[in-house]
Amino acid sequence: MFADIVVVGGGASGMAAAIGAKEAAPAAEVVITERLDRVGKKILATGNGRCNLGNRDVSAAHYHGSFRSMSSILSRFPAEGLFRPLGVLCTADEQGRMYPRSNAAATVLNALRMRLAELGIKEVCNFDLSTYLRKGDLFELSSDDGQKISCRKIIIAAGGYAAPQYGTDGAVMRMLRDKGYRIEKICPAVAPLRVSPDSVKGLKGVRVKGLVQAYSDGRLIAGEEGEIQFTENSISGICAFNMARYCQEYEGRLEIRLDLAPDMTYDELKKYVHEQRTKRARLELNDLLTGAFAKNLAVYLVKNMIGRPMTDKIATITDTEADKLCGSVKELRFTITGSTPWKSAQVTAGGVHKCCVGEDLGSLLEKGVYLCGELLDMDGDCGGFNLQWAWASGLTAGRNCGASLKGADR
Ligand SMILES: Cc1cc2nc3c(=O)[nH]c(=O)nc-3n(C[C@H](O)[C@H](O)[C@H](O)COP(=O)(O)OP(=O)(O)OC[C@H]3O[C@@H](n4cnc5c(N)ncnc54)[C@H](O)[C@@H]3O)c2cc1C
């Protein structure tokens, strides 16, 4: 099989790259190769099935990695600019997070696939790239089961290590490292924070607005406010997800401190607890905080911080116990028990370093190779920033690759 341009990886950035390439070089034969049995499987899982496809904020502030210096790509290709012409209407919430108006990730994938079909871009699924070699003016791509495709240009959009259940296990990144690309240290990002099941016993399913702060050796590393959620062995929610990138760097030394009432000062909380002691004196300790927090969380706090039978009366709470309780509401501490497994991470931090890639996202090591998406050393916060980078970097690589084909070397 021969194609002018082969895009490796049929994810968000690969589909955007293919569209960009074909629009820039309409006569070119553009093919997407995908190791899974269909393209875009991960897109269907994004945003809990709603696909948070971008964010109104396209500034570098929400990004990490060596490609931050190329964040102008994001403003050149905002997500709506790709999707509106495909007929996808978008809405944004108060944090600027953009979703398709249908609230269905399938809308996004269908629109992309319809555009691929309209442009005559072929999808070659079950093609698991194992390597590629330059042969004269062409590249020869080989799959793990012996299939071969020749092409003039390659766009590598094979993602990172996160969520291997959607086809991304880092194999292509390892292949690029063997070819001499500098791979910036990778680690899971946008993921739940693992804690010991005992430390969150009774909290499963609890959701509370609060402040999450990451500390190591007593030093504040990062913090963010938002909705905190508990599972049987983790703390999650967008604000917790954004702390995951520190788990590997500070492994064994990362502590999470939660302020479960950022809207109240310590003194206001204390006043509230003292009021309960007089006004609800005959009720059991079980009910001490139920006017301020959901029942499970209220019981957890009193039980763990006071450590007395919950049937004791509220009137019996001492000043020292009240202080301890208020302290824990303002700063509930959890030790992070380990790095997040790739399976539960949404994003890969790290990847191909900026020093290997030009402003057009063309490789500086191999002429005719372009790279885009999560494969590159650029990860965004949770909130649509990662898909935004995938579309924008995909379109950039695709258009430049297509334009180069039209030029002298075609
Ligand atoms: C559960 C989940 C929810 C998420 N939700 C959001 C969200 O709401 N908003 C947001 O901004 N981001 C979200 N993300 C992150 C976002 O999906 C990714 O950052 C984005 O998809 C990266 O795009 P990509 O094209 O670079 O890589 P991917 O989308 O990972 O695509 C890479 C493709 O390459 C294929 N591939 C890999 N190796 C080979 C090979 N050797 N040969 C051929 N094909 C190969 C893979 O099968 C895959 O289809 C979420 C991620 C997950 C896992």
The ligand as a Tripos MOL2 file, in Angstrom:
@<TRIPOS>MOLECULE
LIG
   53    58     1     0     0
SMALL
NO_CHARGES

@<TRIPOS>ATOM
      1 C1        -10.9260    8.4440   30.4700 C.3       1 LIG1
      2 C2        -10.3370    9.6950   29.8600 C.ar      1 LIG1
      3 C3        -11.0650   10.8740   29.8850 C.ar      1 LIG1
      4 C4        -10.5040   12.0540   29.3470 C.ar      1 LIG1
      5 N1        -11.2730   13.1740   29.3220 N.ar      1 LIG1
      6 C5        -10.7670   14.3080   28.7630 C.ar      1 LIG1
      7 C6        -11.5900   15.4720   28.6220 C.ar      1 LIG1
      8 O1        -12.7940   15.4480   28.8980 O.2       1 LIG1
      9 N2        -11.0030   16.6020   28.1180 N.ar      1 LIG1
     10 C7         -9.6840   16.6310   27.7240 C.ar      1 LIG1
     11 O2         -9.2160   17.6780   27.2940 O.2       1 LIG1
     12 N3         -8.9230   15.5180   27.7930 N.ar      1 LIG1
     13 C8         -9.4230   14.3730   28.2780 C.ar      1 LIG1
     14 N4         -8.6600   13.2330   28.3180 N.ar      1 LIG1
     15 C9         -7.2900   13.2880   27.7330 C.3       1 LIG1
     16 C10        -7.3750   13.2620   26.1970 C.3       1 LIG1
     17 O3         -8.2660   12.2480   25.8110 O.3       1 LIG1
     18 C11        -5.9950   13.0040   25.5760 C.3       1 LIG1
     19 O4         -5.0730   13.9520   26.0380 O.3       1 LIG1
     20 C12        -6.0800   13.0770   24.0550 C.3       1 LIG1
     21 O5         -6.9550   12.0900   23.5730 O.3       1 LIG1
     22 C13        -4.7070   12.8870   23.4240 C.3       1 LIG1
     23 O6         -4.8640   12.8160   22.0330 O.3       1 LIG1
     24 P1         -3.7920   12.0940   21.1350 P.3       1 LIG1
     25 O7         -4.3710   12.0250   19.7710 O.co2     1 LIG1
     26 O8         -2.4820   12.7320   21.2860 O.co2     1 LIG1
     27 O9         -3.6660   10.6420   21.7250 O.3       1 LIG1
     28 P2         -4.7830    9.5190   21.8500 P.3       1 LIG1
     29 O10        -6.1310   10.1190   21.8450 O.co2     1 LIG1
     30 O11        -4.3580    8.7140   22.9940 O.co2     1 LIG1
     31 O12        -4.6550    8.7150   20.4910 O.3       1 LIG1
     32 C14        -3.5410    7.9460   20.1470 C.3       1 LIG1
     33 C15        -3.9940    6.8470   19.2270 C.3       1 LIG1
     34 O13        -2.8430    6.1850   18.7170 O.3       1 LIG1
     35 C16        -3.0910    4.8010   18.6900 C.3       1 LIG1
     36 N5         -1.7950    4.1110   18.6990 N.ar      1 LIG1
     37 C17        -0.9360    4.0030   19.7230 C.ar      1 LIG1
     38 N6          0.1430    3.2840   19.3740 N.ar      1 LIG1
     39 C18        -0.0480    2.9380   18.0750 C.ar      1 LIG1
     40 C19         0.7080    2.1780   17.1490 C.ar      1 LIG1
     41 N7          1.8740    1.6220   17.4730 N.pl3     1 LIG1
     42 N8          0.2030    2.0160   15.8950 N.ar      1 LIG1
     43 C20        -0.9890    2.5660   15.5400 C.ar      1 LIG1
     44 N9         -1.7470    3.2700   16.3930 N.ar      1 LIG1
     45 C21        -1.2810    3.4750   17.6450 C.ar      1 LIG1
     46 C22        -3.9350    4.5480   19.9070 C.3       1 LIG1
     47 O14        -4.6610    3.3500   19.8190 O.3       1 LIG1
     48 C23        -4.8280    5.7790   19.9210 C.3       1 LIG1
     49 O15        -6.0180    5.5830   19.2000 O.3       1 LIG1
     50 C24        -9.1830   12.0450   28.8140 C.ar      1 LIG1
     51 C25        -8.4660   10.8530   28.7840 C.ar      1 LIG1
     52 C26        -9.0330    9.6760   29.2990 C.ar      1 LIG1
     53 C27        -8.2430    8.4050   29.2480 C.3       1 LIG1
@<TRIPOS>BOND
     1     1     2 1
     2     2     3 ar
     3     2    52 ar
     4     3     4 ar
     5     4     5 ar
     6     4    50 ar
     7     5     6 ar
     8     6     7 ar
     9     6    13 1
    10     7     8 2
    11     7     9 ar
    12     9    10 ar
    13    10    11 2
    14    10    12 ar
    15    12    13 ar
    16    13    14 ar
    17    14    15 1
    18    14    50 ar
    19    15    16 1
    20    16    17 1
    21    16    18 1
    22    18    19 1
    23    18    20 1
    24    20    21 1
    25    20    22 1
    26    22    23 1
    27    23    24 1
    28    24    25 2
    29    24    26 1
    30    24    27 1
    31    27    28 1
    32    28    29 2
    33    28    30 1
    34    28    31 1
    35    31    32 1
    36    32    33 1
    37    33    34 1
    38    33    48 1
    39    34    35 1
    40    35    36 1
    41    35    46 1
    42    36    37 ar
    43    36    45 ar
    44    37    38 ar
    45    38    39 ar
    46    39    40 ar
    47    39    45 ar
    48    40    41 1
    49    40    42 ar
    50    42    43 ar
    51    43    44 ar
    52    44    45 ar
    53    46    47 1
    54    46    48 1
    55    48    49 1
    56    50    51 ar
    57    51    52 ar
    58    52    53 1
@<TRIPOS>SUBSTRUCTURE
     1 LIG1         1 GROUP 0 **** ****
